[in-house]
Amino acid sequence: MREFVEFYLKNGPDLIKEVKYVPLPAKAYDMALANFHKAKLGTVFGGVPEIGIRVEDLLARETK
């Protein structure tokens, strides 16, 4: 599983373009990979939905 997640986060932008999905910002993949390597678990929402927040801002939050 570790190899799959690392492969996806490192190659995601190219794979996503190939299937014509909307990619995340490049920084988001790097932040997600860093969080994965730190074994960062949990949610950052606290049970409250939010609109208009950037993916990078979510990845930078501390989990609850």
Phi, psi and omega in degrees: 000319180303314181297321180296312181298315179298317178300313182297314183290331178278329185248000184308311182302318179291319180294320182293320177298323182297323181262007175065034171271173178268118181283156170284164173299146183306321181299327181296321178294319178295318180293319179295320178295318178297317177297321178297316180293332177276357183058040180287120183239164174109184181249157176247003184268327181066026177081006181243120179291147179230144180242140174084013179267142181281149179301320180298324178293321178294316181294336180276344182289155171278143180286157181253000000 
